[in-house]
């Protein structure tokens, strides 16, 4: 039986959309270029993951100067979520509005927080988010509660929470998609940047895809790389071209959904240019590939030479005191714990000798400072031949530097005399988004508020590429919420009885 819906990509957007549409009975085919991650001895091997890059793709992109680099994106069932930190945080209400930042003013969204709130609630239920309300001063309104208790602070992190409060901060619990008992039963490590092959993380495969595939009308095919979309003169997507092994074939369906990620989705639309769409599909606005955003992020390590951190996973706290800004101070961003850095992890990401890295890591409390990268049409994905070129042009960097400086001062007040910081570079995909932006005006956006292409009525995009702004928190839950909203719209409009 021919598919009625083809979803390209099985990450957070694609898997969640499949979960939303599976109960409709429609024949759904999910195409994933990678394969399942299967348990292996490398899963908790810090040297292999962080030192030798065991799970990094065998792929080379070009930067803005045409210099080659190896990106940190993953191609497997579940996408990047298989390695994510599982922080499932809602955007704040202000993130949906135009905001003045140090580096410029954001454009705002074509929908409000209130519009998306029911889908946030549904996404938290689907991904079994562990959390608690009432701790975070920036927490937006919730129509429901978290069904699961939060992942508990370890003793040294509970002490850290007290120290942060004494320094005048408002530490709050990170909403997490982690079954901590299941995770730790497979190894005593944090989950941040480790592959999930034990079911301990609530990722796109573990939750969204598993629910979708429990329906007989949903099929997943792995090892299928879609190379081109074909369209006719009236804009209908007629076929997709894919490679599976050494074979090339075409498939067709009434509805096509792109969920390949912010870079690959843009690249595929650009590679699908034809006589009717000479600059690429869905690109009448000339916005495909533009407005690429990647959070400005730094690792900040707080140390006391006579105090050890015995935490295994650590990642249970966040601080949003500087998220919204106040008075003359613009928004600075989110602070959350990194997964616990160990000696091998620190050595693998620095030039430190192993023994020094071990001593530092044994005493460090590790934070992730994250600031908003603003949309810029010149920050973009293009193609050079068949190769992806990613010209990421950072913005709002001054705000990020102030966030790191502010955090350092607070940590010293909290009793840490030594505070170190290191910015993440382009090899780390710090929440890539924005290359097929959502908007109400077809002249300035790629998809409408329901994630449907303005140019092609049977094409939807449901990954991070549609985000008009990056905000300053992890985007996974927002991607899932948008996919649920798109799924409901598809069911009500495309397949209404």
KEVEX-562951 format. One record per residue (C-alpha): residue number from 1; residue in three letters; y, x, z. Coordinates in nm, 4 decimals, padded with zeros to 6 digits. Example, Ala and Ser with C-alpha at 12.3 -4.5 7.8 and 13.67 -1.06 7.14 Angstrom:
BEGIN
num; residu; yy; xx; zz
1; ALA; -00.4500; 01.2300; 00.7800
2; SER; -00.1060; 01.3670; 00.7140
! end
This chain:
BEGIN
num; residu; yy; xx; zz
1; UNK; 00.0000; 00.0000; 00.0000
2; UNK; 00.3355; 00.1447; -00.1043
3; UNK; 00.5829; 00.2165; 00.1748
4; UNK; 00.8781; -00.0130; 00.2311
5; UNK; 01.0688; 00.2510; 00.4259
6; UNK; 01.0490; 00.6291; 00.3904
7; UNK; 01.1927; 00.8348; 00.6772
8; UNK; 01.2545; 01.2021; 00.6012
9; UNK; 01.2287; 01.3969; 00.9258
10; UNK; 01.0532; 01.3283; 01.2568
11; UNK; 01.3138; 01.4558; 01.5031
12; UNK; 01.5135; 01.2466; 01.7476
13; UNK; 01.6771; 01.0294; 01.4809
14; UNK; 01.3778; 00.9746; 01.2550
15; UNK; 01.1259; 00.9187; 01.5334
16; UNK; 01.3534; 00.6764; 01.7182
17; UNK; 01.4247; 00.4755; 01.4037
18; UNK; 01.0510; 00.4563; 01.3349
19; UNK; 00.9985; 00.3301; 01.6898
20; UNK; 01.2693; 00.0671; 01.6384
21; UNK; 01.1210; -00.0595; 01.3122
22; UNK; 00.7493; -00.0266; 01.3853
23; UNK; 00.7163; -00.3700; 01.5533
24; UNK; 00.8578; -00.5398; 01.2406
25; UNK; 00.5298; -00.4797; 01.0564
26; UNK; 00.7050; -00.3101; 00.7652
27; UNK; 00.5116; -00.0262; 00.6008
28; UNK; 00.6823; 00.2936; 00.7176
29; UNK; 00.6077; 00.6442; 00.5919
30; UNK; 00.7474; 00.9403; 00.7870
31; UNK; 00.7615; 01.2734; 00.6049
32; UNK; 00.7804; 01.5940; 00.8077
33; UNK; 00.8065; 01.9382; 00.6473
34; UNK; 00.6390; 02.1082; 00.9427
35; UNK; 00.3216; 02.0467; 01.1394
36; UNK; 00.2274; 01.9490; 01.4929
37; UNK; 00.2875; 02.2057; 01.7629
38; UNK; -00.0512; 02.2701; 01.9157
39; UNK; -00.1226; 02.4389; 02.2499
40; UNK; -00.1374; 02.8163; 02.2268
41; UNK; -00.1153; 03.1198; 02.4580
42; UNK; 00.2437; 03.1701; 02.3348
43; UNK; 00.3737; 02.8425; 02.4789
44; UNK; 00.4825; 02.9970; 02.8115
45; UNK; 00.5019; 03.3597; 02.6970
46; UNK; 00.8629; 03.4595; 02.7637
47; UNK; 00.8342; 03.7900; 02.5774
48; UNK; 00.6930; 03.6189; 02.2695
49; UNK; 00.9493; 03.3373; 02.2659
50; UNK; 01.2661; 03.5227; 02.3629
51; UNK; 01.1832; 03.8779; 02.2693
52; UNK; 00.9814; 03.8411; 01.9487
53; UNK; 01.1073; 03.5005; 01.8347
54; UNK; 00.7543; 03.3658; 01.8017
55; UNK; 00.8587; 03.0118; 01.7116
56; UNK; 01.1668; 03.0883; 01.5021
57; UNK; 01.1453; 02.9833; 01.1361
58; UNK; 01.0747; 03.2243; 00.8549
59; UNK; 01.4023; 03.1352; 00.6890
60; UNK; 01.7298; 03.3043; 00.5982
61; UNK; 02.0691; 03.1368; 00.5599
62; UNK; 02.4031; 03.2875; 00.4661
63; UNK; 02.7110; 03.2792; 00.6839
64; UNK; 03.0690; 03.2352; 00.5628
65; UNK; 03.0799; 03.5973; 00.4458
66; UNK; 02.7465; 03.5685; 00.2637
67; UNK; 02.5776; 03.7789; 00.5309
68; UNK; 02.2149; 03.6691; 00.5890
69; UNK; 02.0993; 03.5456; 00.9284
70; UNK; 01.7911; 03.3784; 01.0733
71; UNK; 01.8766; 03.0321; 01.2104
72; UNK; 01.7256; 02.8974; 01.5284
73; UNK; 01.6279; 02.5591; 01.3850
74; UNK; 01.2682; 02.4422; 01.4169
75; UNK; 01.0502; 02.2613; 01.1640
76; UNK; 00.7695; 02.0742; 01.3311
77; UNK; 00.6738; 01.7221; 01.4296
78; UNK; 00.9433; 01.6172; 01.6753
79; UNK; 01.1989; 01.8595; 01.5303
80; UNK; 01.4271; 02.0592; 01.7558
81; UNK; 01.3571; 01.8205; 02.0434
82; UNK; 01.0236; 01.9962; 02.1006
83; UNK; 01.2263; 02.2906; 02.2326
84; UNK; 01.5285; 02.1101; 02.3774
85; UNK; 01.6526; 02.1179; 02.7341
86; UNK; 01.5795; 01.7436; 02.7645
87; UNK; 01.9304; 01.6649; 02.8931
88; UNK; 01.9755; 01.3031; 02.7842
89; UNK; 02.3419; 01.2407; 02.8645
90; UNK; 02.5618; 00.9606; 02.7340
91; UNK; 02.8898; 01.0429; 02.5676
92; UNK; 03.1800; 00.9383; 02.7871
93; UNK; 03.3974; 00.6400; 02.6910
94; UNK; 03.6841; 00.8714; 02.5982
95; UNK; 03.4636; 01.0560; 02.3490
96; UNK; 03.4725; 00.7539; 02.1183
97; UNK; 03.8533; 00.7528; 02.1062
98; UNK; 04.1054; 00.9901; 01.9518
99; UNK; 04.1676; 01.2664; 02.2056
100; UNK; 04.4176; 01.5494; 02.2212
101; UNK; 04.2416; 01.8813; 02.2782
102; UNK; 04.3735; 02.2335; 02.3031
103; UNK; 04.2618; 02.2951; 01.9434
104; UNK; 04.3733; 01.9640; 01.7917
105; UNK; 04.3168; 01.5893; 01.8104
106; UNK; 03.9786; 01.4300; 01.7425
107; UNK; 03.9675; 01.1387; 01.4965
108; UNK; 03.7826; 00.8896; 01.7152
109; UNK; 03.4803; 00.6793; 01.6178
110; UNK; 03.4596; 00.3559; 01.4188
111; UNK; 03.2693; 00.2040; 01.7131
112; UNK; 03.3438; 00.2007; 02.0851
113; UNK; 03.1327; 00.3062; 02.3792
114; UNK; 03.0863; -00.0601; 02.4700
115; UNK; 02.9388; -00.1266; 02.1244
116; UNK; 02.6764; 00.1436; 02.1679
117; UNK; 02.6084; 00.0891; 02.5391
118; UNK; 02.3088; -00.1478; 02.4984
119; UNK; 02.1474; 00.1055; 02.2668
120; UNK; 02.2105; 00.3847; 02.5168
121; UNK; 02.0270; 00.1757; 02.7740
122; UNK; 01.7382; 00.1106; 02.5347
123; UNK; 01.7192; 00.4810; 02.4435
124; UNK; 01.7021; 00.5785; 02.8112
125; UNK; 01.4134; 00.3372; 02.8534
126; UNK; 01.2303; 00.4619; 02.5424
127; UNK; 01.2656; 00.8262; 02.6493
128; UNK; 01.1815; 00.7571; 03.0162
129; UNK; 01.4989; 00.9260; 03.1408
130; UNK; 01.5003; 01.0418; 03.5021
131; UNK; 01.8392; 01.0038; 03.6664
132; UNK; 02.0640; 00.8463; 03.9265
133; UNK; 02.3986; 00.6684; 03.9016
134; UNK; 02.7044; 00.7155; 04.1188
135; UNK; 02.7348; 01.0955; 04.1436
136; UNK; 02.9382; 01.1792; 03.8333
137; UNK; 03.3093; 01.0847; 03.8345
138; UNK; 03.3078; 01.0607; 03.4535
139; UNK; 02.9952; 00.8439; 03.4261
140; UNK; 03.0597; 00.5507; 03.1891
141; UNK; 02.9544; 00.1952; 03.2685
142; UNK; 02.5790; 00.1256; 03.2560
143; UNK; 02.4306; -00.2188; 03.1967
144; UNK; 02.1115; -00.1111; 03.3719
145; UNK; 01.9710; 00.1638; 03.5908
146; UNK; 01.7382; 00.4567; 03.5381
147; UNK; 01.3771; 00.3451; 03.5686
148; UNK; 01.2636; 00.6785; 03.7093
149; UNK; 01.3865; 00.8848; 04.0015
150; UNK; 01.5649; 01.2083; 03.9098
151; UNK; 01.3863; 01.5394; 03.8751
152; UNK; 01.4295; 01.6882; 04.2248
153; UNK; 01.6425; 01.9898; 04.3068
154; UNK; 01.4416; 02.2900; 04.4146
155; UNK; 01.5439; 02.4252; 04.7579
156; UNK; 01.7738; 02.6983; 04.6252
157; UNK; 01.9353; 02.4503; 04.3854
158; UNK; 01.9860; 02.2011; 04.6680
159; UNK; 02.1698; 02.4800; 04.8497
160; UNK; 02.3700; 02.5488; 04.5336
161; UNK; 02.4687; 02.1815; 04.5176
162; UNK; 02.6148; 02.2113; 04.8688
163; UNK; 02.7983; 02.5299; 04.7778
164; UNK; 02.9518; 02.3708; 04.4689
165; UNK; 03.0706; 02.0749; 04.6772
166; UNK; 03.2251; 02.3138; 04.9283
167; UNK; 03.4124; 02.4760; 04.6400
168; UNK; 03.5709; 02.1408; 04.5542
169; UNK; 03.3432; 02.0430; 04.2656
170; UNK; 03.1461; 01.7227; 04.2070
171; UNK; 02.7927; 01.8299; 04.1127
172; UNK; 02.5886; 01.5497; 03.9611
173; UNK; 02.2258; 01.5139; 03.8604
174; UNK; 02.1462; 01.5736; 03.4931
175; UNK; 01.9670; 01.2762; 03.3345
176; UNK; 01.6467; 01.4397; 03.2135
177; UNK; 01.3568; 01.3456; 02.9917
178; UNK; 01.1001; 01.5471; 03.1884
179; UNK; 00.7835; 01.4562; 03.3740
180; UNK; 00.8103; 01.7513; 03.6078
181; UNK; 00.4535; 01.7315; 03.7391
182; UNK; 00.3065; 01.7268; 03.3891
183; UNK; 00.5311; 02.0130; 03.2823
184; UNK; 00.4571; 02.2423; 03.5758
185; UNK; 00.0847; 02.1709; 03.5648
186; UNK; 00.0771; 02.3569; 03.2318
187; UNK; 00.2729; 02.6595; 03.3575
188; UNK; 00.5317; 02.7656; 03.6132
189; UNK; 00.8325; 02.7990; 03.3849
190; UNK; 01.1404; 02.6021; 03.2997
191; UNK; 01.1246; 02.3749; 02.9928
192; UNK; 01.4574; 02.4772; 02.8357
193; UNK; 01.3806; 02.6457; 02.4976
194; UNK; 01.0039; 02.6375; 02.5608
195; UNK; 00.7795; 02.4382; 02.3230
196; UNK; 00.6419; 02.1126; 02.4562
197; UNK; 00.2699; 02.1031; 02.3869
198; UNK; 00.1655; 01.9469; 02.7193
199; UNK; 00.3539; 01.6179; 02.6995
200; UNK; 00.5791; 01.7118; 02.9904
201; UNK; 00.9025; 01.6682; 02.7966
202; UNK; 01.0078; 01.3277; 02.6702
203; UNK; 01.0863; 01.4461; 02.3194
204; UNK; 01.0889; 01.2762; 01.9786
205; UNK; 00.7142; 01.3163; 01.9332
206; UNK; 00.6075; 01.2366; 02.2877
207; UNK; 00.8049; 00.9110; 02.3068
208; UNK; 00.9560; 00.7787; 01.9838
209; UNK; 00.6885; 00.8928; 01.7414
210; UNK; 00.3981; 00.8146; 01.9704
211; UNK; 00.5181; 00.4559; 02.0048
212; UNK; 00.5765; 00.4232; 01.6314
213; UNK; 00.2338; 00.5601; 01.5387
214; UNK; 00.0622; 00.3187; 01.7759
215; UNK; 00.1368; 00.0600; 01.5039
216; UNK; -00.0972; 00.0477; 01.2042
217; UNK; 00.1951; 00.0005; 00.9641
218; UNK; 00.3377; 00.3470; 01.0418
219; UNK; 00.2082; 00.6678; 00.8816
220; UNK; 00.3100; 01.0298; 00.9327
221; UNK; 00.2521; 01.2967; 00.6693
222; UNK; 00.3092; 01.6601; 00.7645
223; UNK; 00.3702; 01.9627; 00.5429
224; UNK; 00.5911; 01.7553; 00.3123
225; UNK; 00.9198; 01.9138; 00.2159
226; UNK; 01.1547; 01.6776; 00.0326
227; UNK; 01.3541; 01.8749; -00.2236
228; UNK; 01.5563; 01.6090; -00.4027
229; UNK; 01.6584; 01.2444; -00.4060
230; UNK; 01.6932; 01.0673; -00.7405
231; UNK; 01.9450; 00.7897; -00.7995
232; UNK; 02.0323; 00.5589; -01.0869
233; UNK; 02.3679; 00.4737; -01.2439
234; UNK; 02.4386; 00.1935; -00.9935
235; UNK; 02.3718; 00.4171; -00.6935
236; UNK; 02.0249; 00.3045; -00.5929
237; UNK; 01.7961; 00.5795; -00.4620
238; UNK; 01.4993; 00.5389; -00.6940
239; UNK; 01.2627; 00.8190; -00.5931
240; UNK; 01.2256; 01.1213; -00.3715
241; UNK; 01.0755; 01.4497; -00.4863
242; UNK; 00.8598; 01.6383; -00.2391
243; UNK; 00.6393; 01.9445; -00.2236
244; UNK; 00.3168; 01.9411; -00.0262
245; UNK; 00.1401; 02.2734; -00.0476
246; UNK; 00.1417; 02.3754; -00.4144
247; UNK; 00.1840; 02.0210; -00.5394
248; UNK; 00.5020; 01.8358; -00.6328
249; UNK; 00.5095; 01.4585; -00.6386
250; UNK; 00.7505; 01.1668; -00.6308
251; UNK; 00.7538; 00.8667; -00.3998
252; UNK; 00.9579; 00.5499; -00.3982
253; UNK; 01.0497; 00.2844; -00.1421
254; UNK; 01.3107; 00.0091; -00.1173
255; UNK; 01.4761; 00.1951; 00.1725
256; UNK; 01.5204; 00.5709; 00.2198
257; UNK; 01.6294; 00.7247; 00.5505
258; UNK; 01.7458; 01.0831; 00.5927
259; UNK; 01.6837; 01.2354; 00.9345
260; UNK; 01.6406; 01.6040; 00.8533
261; UNK; 01.9164; 01.7382; 01.0795
262; UNK; 02.2831; 01.8123; 01.0240
263; UNK; 02.2292; 02.1176; 00.8039
264; UNK; 01.9195; 02.0136; 00.6080
265; UNK; 02.0426; 01.6579; 00.5460
266; UNK; 02.3668; 01.7874; 00.3980
267; UNK; 02.1810; 02.0485; 00.1928
268; UNK; 01.9429; 01.7869; 00.0529
269; UNK; 02.2273; 01.5533; -00.0477
270; UNK; 02.4087; 01.8408; -00.2193
271; UNK; 02.0902; 01.9575; -00.3943
272; UNK; 02.0418; 01.6048; -00.5320
273; UNK; 02.3517; 01.6137; -00.7544
274; UNK; 02.3097; 01.4458; -01.0926
275; UNK; 02.5231; 01.3256; -01.3835
276; UNK; 02.6312; 01.0173; -01.1922
277; UNK; 02.6938; 01.2114; -00.8706
278; UNK; 02.7966; 01.5620; -00.9841
279; UNK; 02.8984; 01.6817; -00.6357
280; UNK; 02.5880; 01.5514; -00.4627
281; UNK; 02.4588; 01.2186; -00.3408
282; UNK; 02.6622; 01.0112; -00.0923
283; UNK; 02.9535; 01.2421; -00.1649
284; UNK; 03.2196; 01.0296; -00.3311
285; UNK; 03.4389; 01.1185; -00.0313
286; UNK; 03.3730; 01.4935; -00.0750
287; UNK; 03.2749; 01.4971; 00.2943
288; UNK; 02.9047; 01.5842; 00.2652
289; UNK; 02.8533; 01.9214; 00.4299
290; UNK; 03.2049; 01.9267; 00.5743
291; UNK; 03.3149; 01.8943; 00.9386
292; UNK; 03.0201; 02.0972; 01.0653
293; UNK; 03.0366; 02.1269; 01.4435
294; UNK; 02.8336; 02.3395; 01.6835
295; UNK; 02.9297; 02.3334; 02.0495
296; UNK; 03.1189; 02.6289; 02.1906
297; UNK; 02.8745; 02.7528; 02.4533
298; UNK; 02.8424; 03.0384; 02.6995
299; UNK; 02.5825; 03.1416; 02.9523
300; UNK; 02.7449; 03.2064; 03.2911
301; UNK; 02.5405; 03.3878; 03.5559
302; UNK; 02.6473; 03.3721; 03.9215
303; UNK; 02.4987; 03.6351; 04.1526
304; UNK; 02.5014; 03.7445; 04.5133
305; UNK; 02.3373; 04.0869; 04.5593
306; UNK; 02.1680; 03.9820; 04.8867
307; UNK; 02.0611; 03.6303; 04.7904
308; UNK; 01.7661; 03.5440; 04.5658
309; UNK; 01.7138; 03.2390; 04.3485
310; UNK; 01.3493; 03.1343; 04.3741
311; UNK; 01.3813; 02.8299; 04.1482
312; UNK; 01.1292; 02.7863; 03.8692
313; UNK; 01.3079; 02.5357; 03.6482
314; UNK; 01.6585; 02.5080; 03.8019
315; UNK; 01.8011; 02.2663; 03.5393
316; UNK; 01.8938; 01.9630; 03.7522
317; UNK; 02.2702; 01.9899; 03.8072
318; UNK; 02.5813; 01.9378; 03.5962
319; UNK; 02.9550; 01.9400; 03.6665
320; UNK; 03.2045; 01.7275; 03.4738
321; UNK; 03.5181; 01.7820; 03.6828
322; UNK; 03.6895; 01.9429; 03.3828
323; UNK; 03.5444; 01.7175; 03.1144
324; UNK; 03.8294; 01.4722; 03.0620
325; UNK; 04.1236; 01.6918; 03.1532
326; UNK; 04.4196; 01.5724; 03.3565
327; UNK; 04.7958; 01.5891; 03.3317
328; UNK; 04.8914; 01.8876; 03.1184
329; UNK; 04.5328; 02.0200; 03.1171
330; UNK; 04.3361; 01.9204; 02.8065
331; UNK; 03.9620; 01.8410; 02.8213
332; UNK; 03.7631; 02.1591; 02.8801
333; UNK; 03.3990; 02.0520; 02.8702
334; UNK; 03.0677; 02.0130; 03.0488
335; UNK; 02.8928; 02.2561; 03.2815
336; UNK; 02.5194; 02.2275; 03.3427
337; UNK; 02.2426; 02.4500; 03.4656
338; UNK; 02.0437; 02.6468; 03.2129
339; UNK; 01.6705; 02.6564; 03.2484
340; UNK; 01.6000; 02.9409; 03.4905
341; UNK; 01.6578; 03.2771; 03.3270
342; UNK; 01.3918; 03.5360; 03.4072
343; UNK; 01.3789; 03.9097; 03.3472
344; UNK; 01.1999; 03.8846; 03.0110
345; UNK; 01.4385; 03.6120; 02.8927
346; UNK; 01.7458; 03.8105; 02.9933
347; UNK; 01.6099; 04.1320; 02.8437
348; UNK; 01.5218; 03.9489; 02.5213
349; UNK; 01.8785; 03.8205; 02.4856
350; UNK; 02.0606; 04.1388; 02.5850
351; UNK; 02.0386; 04.5138; 02.5631
352; UNK; 01.9598; 04.5520; 02.9309
353; UNK; 01.6593; 04.7601; 03.0366
354; UNK; 01.3781; 04.5398; 03.1632
355; UNK; 01.4037; 04.6533; 03.5265
356; UNK; 01.7756; 04.5785; 03.5456
357; UNK; 01.7234; 04.2417; 03.3789
358; UNK; 01.4539; 04.1626; 03.6376
359; UNK; 01.6840; 04.2446; 03.9289
360; UNK; 01.9705; 04.0367; 03.7886
361; UNK; 01.7535; 03.7378; 03.7021
362; UNK; 01.5968; 03.7327; 04.0485
363; UNK; 01.9428; 03.6758; 04.1970
364; UNK; 02.1186; 03.4718; 03.9296
365; UNK; 02.2066; 03.1044; 03.9170
366; UNK; 02.2414; 03.0315; 03.5483
367; UNK; 02.4957; 02.7914; 03.4021
368; UNK; 02.5619; 02.6570; 03.0539
369; UNK; 02.9316; 02.6027; 02.9815
370; UNK; 02.9827; 02.3743; 02.6815
371; UNK; 03.3053; 02.2740; 02.5089
372; UNK; 03.3801; 02.0470; 02.2154
373; UNK; 03.3998; 02.1929; 01.8672
374; UNK; 03.6436; 01.9824; 01.6646
375; UNK; 03.5765; 01.8540; 01.3098
376; UNK; 03.7223; 02.0760; 01.0394
377; UNK; 03.6629; 02.0054; 00.6687
378; UNK; 03.6500; 02.3781; 00.5982
379; UNK; 03.3658; 02.4299; 00.8465
380; UNK; 03.0837; 02.3372; 00.6182
381; UNK; 02.7373; 02.3554; 00.4686
382; UNK; 02.7125; 02.4459; 00.1011
383; UNK; 02.4465; 02.5811; -00.1313
384; UNK; 02.4430; 02.9175; -00.3036
385; UNK; 02.1683; 02.8736; -00.5570
386; UNK; 01.8795; 02.7401; -00.3500
387; UNK; 02.0008; 02.9061; -00.0323
388; UNK; 02.1884; 02.7326; 00.2484
389; UNK; 02.5300; 02.8739; 00.3301
390; UNK; 02.6682; 02.7788; 00.6703
391; UNK; 03.0350; 02.8658; 00.7132
392; UNK; 03.0868; 02.7625; 01.0739
393; UNK; 03.4508; 02.7949; 01.1727
394; UNK; 03.4820; 02.7634; 01.5479
395; UNK; 03.7629; 02.5500; 01.6856
396; UNK; 03.8999; 02.4761; 02.0325
397; UNK; 03.7895; 02.8194; 02.1508
398; UNK; 04.0857; 02.8544; 02.3856
399; UNK; 03.9674; 02.5491; 02.5805
400; UNK; 03.6221; 02.7009; 02.6095
401; UNK; 03.7606; 03.0282; 02.7399
402; UNK; 03.9555; 02.8338; 03.0023
403; UNK; 03.6419; 02.6407; 03.0984
404; UNK; 03.4509; 02.9651; 03.1525
405; UNK; 03.7401; 03.1167; 03.3502
406; UNK; 03.7698; 02.8020; 03.5626
407; UNK; 03.3966; 02.8034; 03.6309
408; UNK; 03.4043; 03.1696; 03.7297
409; UNK; 03.6760; 03.1034; 03.9889
410; UNK; 03.4863; 02.8060; 04.1292
411; UNK; 03.1643; 03.0050; 04.1561
412; UNK; 03.3413; 03.2810; 04.3455
413; UNK; 03.4740; 03.0161; 04.5871
414; UNK; 03.1151; 02.8954; 04.6209
415; UNK; 03.0064; 03.2358; 04.7466
416; UNK; 02.9079; 03.4329; 04.4367
417; UNK; 03.1022; 03.7609; 04.4162
418; UNK; 02.9565; 03.8568; 04.0778
419; UNK; 02.9912; 03.6221; 03.7789
420; UNK; 02.8942; 03.7267; 03.4250
421; UNK; 02.9437; 03.5370; 03.0993
422; UNK; 02.8135; 03.5697; 02.7439
423; UNK; 02.8967; 03.3400; 02.4503
424; UNK; 02.6194; 03.2091; 02.2269
425; UNK; 02.6397; 03.3072; 01.8598
426; UNK; 02.5518; 03.1256; 01.5372
427; UNK; 02.1813; 03.2095; 01.5707
428; UNK; 02.1601; 02.9459; 01.8432
429; UNK; 02.1804; 02.5879; 01.7100
430; UNK; 02.3989; 02.4524; 01.9886
431; UNK; 02.3851; 02.0882; 01.8829
432; UNK; 02.4721; 02.1071; 01.5134
433; UNK; 02.6369; 01.7890; 01.3861
434; UNK; 02.9016; 01.6251; 01.1688
435; UNK; 02.8118; 01.6964; 00.8061
436; UNK; 02.7721; 01.3312; 00.6954
437; UNK; 03.0285; 01.1730; 00.9217
438; UNK; 03.0357; 00.8056; 01.0133
439; UNK; 03.3426; 00.5971; 00.9399
440; UNK; 03.4732; 00.2670; 00.8113
441; UNK; 03.6631; 00.4155; 00.5168
442; UNK; 03.4462; 00.5305; 00.2214
443; UNK; 03.7243; 00.7662; 00.1162
444; UNK; 03.6967; 00.9744; 00.4321
445; UNK; 03.3368; 00.9287; 00.5516
446; UNK; 02.9779; 00.9396; 00.4283
447; UNK; 02.8093; 00.6537; 00.6161
448; UNK; 02.9338; 00.3275; 00.7645
449; UNK; 02.9193; 00.2326; 01.1355
450; UNK; 02.5522; 00.1341; 01.0934
451; UNK; 02.4639; 00.4708; 00.9343
452; UNK; 02.4281; 00.3287; 00.5819
453; UNK; 02.5611; 00.5403; 00.2955
454; UNK; 02.8845; 00.4043; 00.1497
455; UNK; 02.7686; 00.5109; -00.1983
456; UNK; 02.3993; 00.4168; -00.1956
457; UNK; 02.3087; 00.0806; -00.0390
458; UNK; 01.9426; 00.1712; 00.0171
459; UNK; 02.0135; 00.5065; 00.1876
460; UNK; 02.0627; 00.5498; 00.5631
461; UNK; 02.1255; 00.8693; 00.7620
462; UNK; 02.0204; 00.8718; 01.1294
463; UNK; 02.0497; 01.2256; 01.2577
464; UNK; 02.3268; 01.4370; 01.4122
465; UNK; 02.5035; 01.4729; 01.0788
466; UNK; 02.6639; 01.1276; 01.1222
467; UNK; 02.8462; 01.2141; 01.4474
468; UNK; 03.2244; 01.1971; 01.3865
469; UNK; 03.2860; 01.4242; 01.6854
470; UNK; 03.0640; 01.6513; 01.8906
471; UNK; 03.1964; 01.5524; 02.2357
472; UNK; 03.0922; 01.8122; 02.4943
473; UNK; 02.7500; 01.6983; 02.6102
474; UNK; 02.4054; 01.7191; 02.4552
475; UNK; 02.3838; 01.4775; 02.1582
476; UNK; 02.0137; 01.3802; 02.1718
477; UNK; 02.0607; 01.0492; 02.3543
478; UNK; 02.3512; 00.9495; 02.1296
479; UNK; 02.1413; 01.0217; 01.8190
480; UNK; 01.8634; 00.8054; 01.9610
481; UNK; 02.1055; 00.5237; 02.0452
482; UNK; 02.2553; 00.5286; 01.6943
483; UNK; 01.9050; 00.5195; 01.5439
484; UNK; 01.8162; 00.2130; 01.7528
485; UNK; 02.1384; 00.0446; 01.6409
486; UNK; 02.0644; 00.1291; 01.2769
487; UNK; 01.7096; 00.0000; 01.3142
488; UNK; 01.8280; -00.3332; 01.4458
489; UNK; 02.0768; -00.3601; 01.1600
490; UNK; 01.8095; -00.2766; 00.9017
491; UNK; 01.5772; -00.5393; 01.0447
492; UNK; 01.8483; -00.8064; 01.0483
493; UNK; 01.9962; -00.7361; 00.7047
494; UNK; 01.7385; -00.5713; 00.4829
495; UNK; 01.4239; -00.7511; 00.5897
496; UNK; 01.5504; -01.0768; 00.7317
497; UNK; 01.3066; -01.3604; 00.6801
! end
